[in-house]
Amino acid sequence: MTTPATGTGRRGATTAGGTPAGGTPVSQAQVSQVPAGETRASSATLAPDRQRVELAISGMTCASCAARIEKRLNKLEGVQASVNFASEQAAVAFDPATVDVAALIGAVEAAGYGAALPEAVTEGDPTGPYRVRLAVAVTLTIPLVVLAWAPAARPPGWGWVSLALASPVVAYAGWPFHKAAVANARHGVATMDTLISIGTVAAWTWSTVVLAAGMSGAVYFDTAGAITALILVGRYLEARAKRRSGEAIRALLELGAKEARVVRDGVEVLVAVDQVEVGERFVVRPGEKVATDGVVVSGASAVDASLLTGESVPVEVGPGDAVAGATLNTTGRLVVEATRVGSATALAQIARLVAEAQGGKAPVQRLADRVSAVFVPIVLAVAGLTLVGWLLVGHATATSAFSTAVAVVVIACPCALGLATPTALMVGTGRGAQLGIVIKGPEVLEQTRQVSTIVLDKTGTLTEGRMAVTAVVPAGGVDGDQLVRLAAAAEGASEHPIAAAIAAYGRARCGALPEVERFTARVGLGVEAVVEARTVVVGRPSLLEGAGIEVPGDLSDEVARLEAAGTTVVAVAVDGVASGLVAVADQLKATSRQAVAELRALGLTPVLLTGDNEATARAVAGEVGIERVLAGVLPQDKAAEIARLQAAGEVVAMVGDGVNDAPALATADLGLAIGTGTDVAIEASDLTLVSGDLRAAADAIRLSRRTLATIKGNLFWAFGYNVAAIPLAVAGVVDPVVAAAAMAFSSVFVVTNSLRLRRFRPGAAGR
């Protein structure tokens, strides 16, 4: 897979600088340019007046925190931000003329949270902050619960014992909740920590007053302790699960080579992989990983590219073949010339695209964000009304009214709403990266669900993309070698795959080819050239007809016969006279028929879109099981054909690999680029199939749909939980301890449900 070094494609990037808080310089990898009005997760082209940066956010405890930070950042002039609660990062696009990185960090800190560039954050164990506090809470809460629920086990003065046990739990184990609640209150906001802090402190304070005053009411020390312990258990499990959700992309980066054997002054020198420069040659021994992207200069071997493509079968490589960094050399010794290093390598680009996708927001998350932003204040209001309402009932005691209000405060859970989308997105995109499927943005998930028609390019998508001459038919009286020699010379100046095949055949058959004096390419039709003072036209038969050159009947019959056999026929005219035909064919990929069958099984209608003539196109389509064919489509018209399908009411996906496919990929509702294709096609697409295997298109759509279904399932649970739980708490059906357990479980359930995506497998058996 290749990626552009400059910002020519949908997601290309150049870099710029900036200075964060504290005066630390911002590296080129930390800040890059992005178009006006776009965030990093959805940028399409580059504009000189926009930059982007990712910030690591600390202190978030629920979705309302993320919404608050996002709102604060977006208030800054020229800023467009998206905050991801699950990954704890903010993707920010900003205008450097009006704001800098230091101002962005300051805005986050002003909201009561922490922010830093990811490189400045030391990654540790996310469960670390909870371990000791959780141990204290559980150890002291167990006897608290026994005293509360087993009257026979109560010693004299058990109420004071309960106070002694509950106080460290509430004060020490629950300190992070209280600290965050106070910090948020200072900024005039309320979060999930506010609910937990109010609930536990209220239960402890009420019970202490009842005990100290000798009142006859019930005490809730066990409630205060159990709520704290259960919430800490939930946070601990949630932290573990959230870390697992991002493991795929971390593992991908960690598996890259760490060192390279660079050839300098004829001597192999072992250096760190980040010291390898473009143009340098390095040695890869059997069993070693390729240090960085490059081209094989000498040697032959089989390279295991499963890390990038998800395919376990090694690929044979030799001089002239491209190899990607982090792939494994299995047998022979290779000398490779580096072509891309650092952030430009295929591995780094895949990681970047996945990170951008994980940092974005799917359309289905918007409702959750709106709810989370106002959730906590509404819950506090409902709890207050519940307390007042129960007291006004008359037969309710102050104790029962207080207990019910605490249950309302504790059972509310905006955490589940905030985790529903990003955790599923992180796991789904990470699993895709492991299988060689790069999902470029969360909006892609919605598009895959709606797609009804999938348009397939022929060359390089259904076929190997390597054309070869299969027949030469000279006209009467024309020497076959001379025909090939002139045609190959004319085509040698073209970069088209058919032209390259004819030129290669000509060199093999006739040796060195003559120089071309003048050359004109007719896009989608062929070429005209002057070779050895003779005018040569090579291209579709229609090109000759358009030039007023008559194709005799015997050659026309041969054209029909060769096209019916599935070959592409090129006509050759010399000095205005039709001189013969050259038939060129591209072998179908062995997996194309199976891939088309899998796409049909997903409910999609496959359509073959090609510049070939009708007969050739239908011959190929018949071999792979495609009924609908759009043939004879010039490169510049492919996007128009996609638009026509869309105008007819179809939701169109497009699979292609060439430069001429880029407009069609961008026009389609869903663009899928074969990863072995060109930079422009990959950048114009929504999904990249790194392996080049068309079967991965079906897997990509299945994975995207599965991820979307998981997100919707998570949101259904999160909304359903609150819709059912809060009224039950208001009615007094649920007590505070059960409420705390249910709240903790809801968050853990959502994250665990998302982790099921890690078990996603390719659809075809035995692959």
C-alpha positions, 0 to 999 in steps of 0.5 A: 500500500502506498500513500502520498507524501504531500497533500494531494489526496483526501487525507494527505497532510503537510505539517506546520508548527506551534507552541503548547503551554509551557513553551514546549515546541510542537513537532511536525508530527503533532500539528498538521494542516487541515482544510477550513471547516474540517476536523482531523477525522474528516479532512478531505483536502489541505488548505494553507490556513488550517492546522490540526492537532490531537490533545490528550485529555485527562479528568473526564469521567463521563460523556458530559465531560467530553461534551463540555470540553468540546463546547469550550474548544468550539467557542474559540474563534477558528476552532472546530473540535471533536472530543472522544471520551473513550480514547480520551483525546480531542481532535482539533482543527484551528486557524493559527492566525487566531489561536495557537496550541497553548490557547487550546490547552488553556481552554481545556484547563479552564473547563476544569480538565487537563490537556497535553500533547500525546507525546508529552503524556507517559502512558501507564496502567489505566487501572493504577489509580483505582487499585489501592482505593478499590482495595480499601473500599472493598475491605472496609465495605464488606463488614459494613454490609454485614453489620447493616444486613445481619442484625445478629452480628452487630456488637454493642455500639455497632453504629459507631463502628459503621461510622469508623468503617465508612469514613475512610471509604467515603473520604479516601477511596471516594476522594477522586469523585469529590475532588472532581465534583468540587473542581467542576462546581468551581466552573459551574458545571456538574458531571457524573462525579457530582452525582456520585459525590453528592450521593455518598456524602449525603448518605454519610452525612445523614447517617452521622447526624442520626447517630450523633443526635441519637435519632431513631431513623435508619443509617446509611453507612453501608450505602455510602460505602457500597456505592463508592466500592461498586463505582470503583469496581465499575471504573476499574473494569471500565479502564481495563476494557477501554485499554483493550479496545485500543490494543489492536492499533497499539500492537500494530505499531509495536510490531514494526522493526526497531533496527535496520542494517543500513549499507553505508560505504559498503559496510552494513551498519546496525542503526535505529529504524528512525535513522534510515533515510530515503534512498539508503539501502538496507539488508534484510536477512531471513527471519528479520522484518523489513525496516521501512517501505522500499524497493528490492534492489537485489535478492529474492525471497517470500515476504509475509505481509500478514501484519498489514494485509491480514493474509497469511500466504507469503508473497514472492518478491525480487528486484524491482518489487515493492516491500512494506516496512514491518513485513517479515522476510521468510527465506532469502536475503534482500537488499532494499532501497528505502522509498518511504520512512517514518510517518510516510510508511504504509504502517504509519499511514494505516495507524494514522487513518485508524486513529483519525477514524477512532477520533471521529463521531458517527452520526448515531452518536449525536443524540447521545451527545445532546442528551449527555450535555444536559443529563446531570443537571436534569438528574439532580433536579429529578432527585430534588423533586423526588425528595420533596414529592415523597415528603409531601406524600404524607405517609413517607418518612424523611428516611425513605424520602432521603433514600429514594432521592439518593437512589435517583442520583446514583442510578443515573449513568451518562457514562454508558451513553458516552462509551456506546459509540467510541468503544465500538468504533475503536474495537471495530477499526482496530480489528479492521486494521489487523485484517488489512481493512482501513476504515477512514471515518465513522460516517463510513459505518452508516454508508455501508448499511445503506449501500444497495449496488457495488460497482467494480472496476475491472483492471486491478480489481477483478483482474491481476492488473498485469496485461499481457499480449495474447495474439498478434494479427497482421493485415494481409501483406504486413510483416508481423515483427514490423507491426509489433516493433512500430506499435510497441515503440509508439506505446512505449511512451505511454503509461497505460497498462495495455501500452506497457504490455505491448511495449514489453512484448515488443522488446522481448520479441524485437529487441531495442525499440526505435525512438518516438519523434512525436507522441500524442495520447488520446485519453481512453482511446489510444496513442498517435506517434511518429516512429522512424518518420512513419505515422503510427496510430495504436488504440481502439478500433474506434480511434482508427475510425475516428481518424478516417482509417477504414478497418477491413472486413477480415480484421473486423471479423478478428476483432469480434472473435478476439473480443468474444474470447474476453481479450482487449483488442488494439488496432494498429494503423501505419501511415493511414492504413490499418495494419493489424491487431494486437490482443491483450488480456488481463488474468482474473484474480483467482478469488474474484468469483468468490468475492462477487458471490460474497457481495451478493450474499450481503444483498448487493447488486454487483456492476462491472464498470470498464473502458473495455468494449461490450463483448470483452466486458461481458466475457469477463463479467460472465466468468465472475458471475456479474450480470450488469455491465457498463462497458466502453466508459472513458475514465473521465466518465466513470464518475458520471456513471456513478452519479447516474446510478445514484440519480436512479435511487441506488446507494452506490459503493465503488471499488477501484485502484487506478488514478482514473478511479479516484473521481468515481471513488469520491463520487460514490456513496462508499469508496473502496480502494484496492490497497495495491493501487495508486495513492490518489485512489486510496486517498479518495476512498472511504475504505482501503483494502490493503491486501488487494483481495476483492474478498476483503470488500465483503469483509469490510462491509460486514465489519462496518455493518457489525460495528454499526449494529454494536453501536446501536445495540450499545445506545439502545442499552444505555438509553433503555437503562436510564429510561427504565431505571430512573422511574424505578428509582423515583418510585422507590423500587430500587434502593441506593446500593442496587442502583450503584451496582446497576450503574456500574454494570451498565458501563461495563456491559457497553464496553464488554459488548464492544469488545466482542468485535475483536472476534470478527472473522473473515467471511469465507471459510478456509481463508 
